Structure formats: C-alpha cells, structure tokens
Amino acid sequence: MNSGIPEELYVKRQQLDQLDLQIVDLLAKRFEITKKVGELKAVHSLEALDAQRETEKLSSLREYSMKFGLNGSLIESLFALIMEEVVTNHRKLR
C-alpha cells in the first residue's frame, strides 16, 4: 500500500480495479457472441447494421440504467460505441 493513502481508499481502488477487469471480460464475451451474429448475418446476406434493433436497444439500456441512478446519456453513448465497433467487425466478415 502507498503511504499516505487511507486503507479504505486503497481497498476501494482495488475493488474498482477488479470491476474494471470484469467489465473487460464481459466485453470480450459480448464480442465473441457478436462475431457469431456477424457470421450468421454474412451467411444469410443480412445487413451488418440493424438500425431499428440498435435504436430499440439503446433506448432500453438508457431506461434500464436510470433504475440505478446512472446517467442514461452516458450509458447510451458507451453502448453506441460498442455497437459501432460490432458493425465495423460485421462488415469485415462480408
């Protein structure tokens, strides 16, 4: 532990570090599944972007996040970035 940092702060930072790793693990799993979705879309000649689903999903996530007192715009922006990467990856599979 660094001197001058209260023990409680150190413990909370360690907890945050673990949560950050879990978030990355979940994103990796999400991208594994979206890769399979992209492969299915390619096989069935479907568009990489399903704009209606994306709009519905972003709205749903915004609403869900507010149940926890989170900033809905932040959550929507984060997932929009994730979905943008997914679409980019899907287009590469064509």
Steps between C-alpha positions, in 0.01 A plus 500: 500500500619853423580707805264788558203325341233395747444123517132539408589694185756235404240224546241689292753551221577128501128427473474739206799336333328162528174639361689652206648158420153343521364763260777417251428127542130561430581710195722220368212253543260745336731537200533121470122478466473797266763338275274197468205731429707668227588164348132405494409832340767447234380146423142622467596818306360727768617857557768556761295778658148443628414863572162424653644247745785734589259788570275278711795354690654839578166629624450191714848527653450870571177426681649205690801702613277762656365239743845511659532878496752489215534764233288362215686706240832358615373143478349564158827652377707210632279242334484701177881474486486127568235451231699710253795265549271199456368634169856572384596142585192363324585690182846340502337156492334563163 
